[in-house]
Amino acid sequence: MKILFLTPQLPYPPQQGAALRNWGLLSGLADRHTVSLLSFLAPGQSPQPAPPLAAACARVETVPLPTRTISRRLRDLLLTRQPDMALRLGSPIFRRRLADWLAGERFDVVHVEGLEMTPYLGLLEAAHPRPFILFDNYNCEYLLQKRAFLTDLTHPLRWHGAAYSLVQWLRLRRYEAGVCRRADHVLAVSAADAAILRRLVPGVPLTVIPNGVDVAAYPLGLPPAPGMGTADLVFTGKMDFRPNVDAALWFVQRVLPLVRREVPQARLWVVGQQPHARLERLRADPAVVLTGWVEDTRPYLAGATVYVAPLRIGGGTRLKLLEAMAMERAVVATRLAAEGYPLTDGQELLLADDPASFAAAIVALLRDVNRRRELGRRARAFVESRYDWRVLTPLLDGVYVTR
C-alpha cells in the first residue's frame, strides 16, 4: 500500500511530542508499506533528510515553514472566523507541491498529521483517484483551549490569555468537528479523547491509536547529563508550548519551595527548546536549571531522581510521560498529565494535583531509593507491554481495511 504523510515538521529527529508520534507511525508503517513524506522545514534545518528518515521513505520533500507576523495574527483574529491553528501553516508553496504530488502519483492513504495540516484537505478531496483520508487528531484542540481558558480565568493578570482561549475554543469546536466529518477515518490518542470526539461528532469513524515510544531507544544505564546531582527533578517539553509554560511556573512557584523545605538540595531541570519569555525569570533562581534546546533529552531523563509532570492544561496524552517511564524513572504527575493512560496511582507512578500533595510525593521518593526503583521497573514494564510502537502500528492495518 502507498501511504503519504503530511506533517507539520520533519518527524526525524523526533525531539518533541508531535514529531515523536509522527516518526513512530511512519517508521512502523514503513516496514510493511511504501511510505512518502511531504513536510515543513523549520529555519536552520537541513533539507537533506537524515539517514533513518531517508531509509524509511520512498520519497521525502520539504517546504519552508511559513511565518505569520503578530499583526497578521491579530488581523486574522478580528476579520475571520477561523481558529488560529487552521491558519498557522497556510503555504502556497506547500499547496502547489502537494497538488503536483497528487497529480503525478496515486496514493492509497494520506495521513493528515494534526489539525495544522487540515487546510490541505480540499486538495485531497479533489484528487483523482481520491485517496483514503486519515486524520490523526493527536490533540483534542478545542478541549485544550477550553481548559486553558478556565485556568487563565482564575488569574487576573492572565485574562488576556483567557480571552484568546475563549475565542479559540469556540472556533476550534466548530472547525474540529468539520474536519472529523470530512475525513474518512479519525485517529484519537486515548479512549477519553475518543469519547469527547464522538460526543462532538456522533457516528464519526474513529480508532484509538495511543501515543507510543520505541522502548529500545531508551536504554537503561545511560550516564546523566553533566552537572546533575542526587536530588534533581526533571520536566521536559517544548517550552514555548502554553501548557508546559504554565506547568513550569506553577511548579516553581507553588511546589518547589515545599520540596526544598524538606530537601534543600533539590533542583528542577526544565529541559526543552525555545523557552518562553515568561520563563526567563527562572534563570535567576539557583534551584532551577533552564537548559533550552538540547540534542538529546535521554541523559537528562537518566539523571532525574524524580521526573515531574505538573501539567494543569492540555488534551490528548503526554509522550513525555512515556519517555520518562521507558527510562525507569519514578514519576510524580497530575491526573491531567496522566490522562488517557490506564495508570494506577502508587503502581506505575504517583498522582497529585495540589501543591502540598505533589511536594509530599516528591519528598517521599527522594528519601526512598527502593520505592523509586520499584515504581521505575513497573513503569517500564507498563510501557513495553502497551505503548511500544511495535505493538501499536500494526493496529493501523485494521483501519486501512475499512477503505
N, C-alpha and C positions, 0 to 999 in steps of 0.2 A: 504494500500500500504506500502511496506517495503522500507525505504529510508536510505541510508548510506551517512553520511557526512565525507569528508576528509578535515581537516582543518590544517592550519599551526601552530596554537596554540590552547590551550584549550579555548573554547568560553565563559567559565564561570570561574571566574567573568569577565564580559565584561568591560574591562578597557581601550580599545583603539579601533580605528576605525574598523579594520577587525574583532576583537572579538565581537564588538557591533553588526555588521551586521550578523556574523555567529550565534550568540546567538538569535538574533531577528528572523531569518529564522527558525532555528532549533526548538526553543521553540514554535513558532507559528504553525509549521507543526506538532509538537508532539500532539497537540490537536485533530488532525484528522487522523494521520498516525502513523505507528510504525517506530521510528527513532533510528538509531545506529550511533556511532561516533568513528572514528579512527583518532587520533590527535597526534601532537608532544607535548612533555612536556619540558618546559624550566627549567634550573637549579634552584633549590630551591622550585619548585612547588611540591605539594603532588600528587602522582599517584592516590590517592583516590579521586574520583570526588566529588565536592561539592554537597550537598543535592539537590539543584534545578536542576543541570545537571543530577544527577543520577535518579531523578524523571522523567525527560523529556525523557530519553533514555532507550531503552530496553537493550542496551549493550554499554559500554564505554571502550576503551582501548587506552593506550598512549605508545609512543615510545620516548626515549630520543632525544632531539633536537641535530642534528649533528653540529659539529664545522668545520669551514674551516679557516685555517691559512691565513695570508696575502700572504705568499709565494705561497700557493696553489691557491689563487685567481689570483695572478699575472701570474702564470703558465697557468691557465685556460684562462685568458685573451689573452695570447700570442699564445697558442697552440690549442685552439678550436675556433669554430665559434658560440658557444652557448652564449646566454646572461647570465649574472651573476645570474639572478633570476631563470633560468632553472637549475642551479647547486647548489643553496643555500641550498635546503632541500633534496638533494640526500642521501638516507639512505638505506643500505642493510637490516637493521632490519625492517624498515617500509615496504620495498618491500616484505619481507618474511611474515610479519603479514598480509598485505593486500592479498597476494596470498592465505594464509590459510583461511582468511575470505571468499574470493570468492569461494574457493573450497568447503567450508563447509556450506555455506548459500546462498540462492538466494535472490538478491536484485532487486527490480523493477527499482529503480532510484538511481544513485550515484551522489551526489553534489560534484563537484571538486571546492573547495573554493579558488580561486585566482591562479595566474599564477605560484606561487611557487610549487603548488601541481601537476602541469601537467606532470612532469616526470613519473607519475604513470598511465598515460593514456593507455599505451601499455598493462598493466595487465587487465584493464577494457575491452579493445577491444578484448582481447583473452579469456575472461571468457565465460563459457558455463553454462547456457544461458547468453548472453551478456546483461548487464543492459543498461538502458537508461542513457546516459552520459550528465549531465547538467553542463556546465562550467560557473561559476559565475565570470565574469570579472569585479570585483568591482573597479579596477583602469585600465584605458586605459594606460598601462605601457609605450608603445613606445612614446605616446604623452607626458607623464610626463618627460621622458628623453630628448625629443626634447626641451621642454620648459626649462629644467634645462641647457641644452647646450646653448641656446640662452641667458639666464640670465647670466651665468658664463662667456660667451664670452665677455661681456662688462666690465669685471673686470680682468685686467692682473694677479692679484695675484690668481685668480681662474681658470686660463687657464688649469691647470692640471685637474681640475674637469670638465671643458668643454670638454677636450679631451676624458675623460672617458665616459661622457654622449653621445658624438657623436657616439662612438663605440657601446654603449648600445642601443641607439636609432635605429641605422641601424639593429643591430642584433635582437632587440625586434620586430621591424616591421615585419620582416620575420617570426620569431618564433610565435608571437601572431596571425598572420594570419593563420599559420599552425594549431595551437591549435583550433581556431574557426572552421576551416574546419573539424577537426576530431570529435568535439563534436556534439551530436545530437541536442543540443539547447544551446544557449548562453544567459546569463542574463547580461544586462547593467544597470547602476545605474541612467542614465538620458537619455533624448531624444538627448542631444548633443553627449554623448558618443555613443549612438546607431547609429547616423548618421555617426560618424567617423568610427565605425566598419563596417558599410555597405559599405562605400567607400573602406575600406581596403579589405573586403571580400564580394563582391556583392552576394546577394542571401542568405546570412547567416541567418538561422532560429534564430530569436532573439526576446526577450521580455524585456521590461523595468520594472524592479522591483527596485524602488528607495531605497536608504538608509532610514532607519526609526529609531524610538525610541519607547520605551514603555512609553508613556506620564505619566501614573500613577506612574512610578518610579521616577518622577521628581516633588515631591510635593512642593507647594508654602509655603513660610513662614519658611523655614529652617534657623537656625541661621548661620551666616557667620563663616568662619574659624577664629581661634584666630589671633588677630593682624591686621585684616582688617579694613580699615578706610572708610571715606565717599567720597573719590575721587580715588578709586582703579580701575585699569583696569586689566582685566584678559585675558590671552591667554592660551589655553590648547592644549595638544597633546603629542605624543611620541617624546621626544626632542632629539633623535638621528636621526630622520627622516629628510632628507635633506630639503624638503620644509618648515618644521617647524623651522629648524635652520636658514634658510635664512630669514624667516618672522620675527623671534625674533630679529635678528641682524639688519635688515633694520629698524624695528620699533624703537628700542632703539637708533640707530644712527641718524635716519632721522626724526622721528615723535615725539618721546617723548620729546626732547628738546623744540619743538614748543609748545607742550601741557603745559609743566611746566613753560614756559614763561608767560602763562596766568593763570595757576592754579598750583602754586608752590608745593602744597602738593600732586599732582598726582603721583601715583606709578604704576608700571607694575608688576603684578604677573605672572610669567611663570611657569605653573603648568603641570608637566609631567615627566615620568620616563626617566632614562638614558640620562641626559643632555650631549650633545656632547662637546668635548674638546674646540671647538670654542666658546662655551657659557660661559666657566669658567670665562673669564674676566668680565662678567656682575656681578659677585658676589661682586666686589669692588664698584659697583655703588649703592649709597644709594636709588636711585629711582627705583631699580629693586629688586624683590624677586624671587630667583630661588629655587623652592621647591624641585625638584627631585620627586621621587615616592611618591604618596600619596594614602592612602587606598581608598579614596572616593573624587572625584572631585566636587561633588554637593555642599558642603559647600563653596567652592571657587567660584563656579558659583553664589551661593546665595549672596555672598559678593561682587560680581562685580557691581560697579556702572555703568560701561560700559564694555561690552565684545568686544574684538577686534579680528579680523581675517585678519591680514595683509599679506596674502599669495600672493606670486608672481610666484610660481612654483606649478604645480600639475595637476592632472587629476581626473576624477570621480567627486564625490560630497563629501562635508565635513560633517561628522557626528557631529563634534564639534559644527557646526553652529546650528544643530537641537537641541542638548543638551542645549545650551545657550538659544535658543528661547523657548524651553519647560519650562525653568525656569523663563520665562517672563523677560529676560534680554534685555535691549536696546543694539543693536549690531551695530558696525561700521565694515564694511568689504570691501575688494577689490572686484571688479567684478569677478575676477577669483575665489576668495574664495566662492562666492555665485553662481558660475557657475552650471548649471544643475537644479537649483530650480527656479520655476516661481515667484520670489520675485519682489516686486516693490520698488524702491528707495523712501524712505520717507513714505512708507506704513507699512512694517514689519521691516525694518532696514534702515540704511543709508549706501550708497555706495560711496567709494572714492578710487582713485588709486595713486595720487601723495601725497607727504608728507604734503604739505600745506593744501590740501583739507581734508585729513584724520585727521590731527590735529584739523582743524576748526570744523569738525563734532563732534569730541570727546568733545572739549571745550564747544560747544553749548549744548550738552547733560549733561555735568557735571553741567552746570548752570541752567538747566531746568528740575526739577523733574517731572513735569506733562508730558512733552514730553517723558521722559524716560518711564513713566508708560504707556502712550498711545502706544508707539512702542512695549513694552513688552507684553501688552494684545493682540495686533494684532498678534504678533509673535507666542504666544502660541496657539491662535485660528487657525492660519495657519498650525502649526504642527499637532494639534489634528485632523483637518479635512482631511489632505492629507498624513501625514507621520507617523501615529501611526501604529505599526506592526499589530494591529488588522484589519486595513484597507488593509494592503499590502500583508500579507502572503496568504490570500485566492486567490489572483491572480495566485499563483503558481499552483493551481489545474487545471486551464485552460491550463497551459503549459504541465502538465502531460497527458492531454487528447490527445496531439499530438503524443504520443508514438506510 
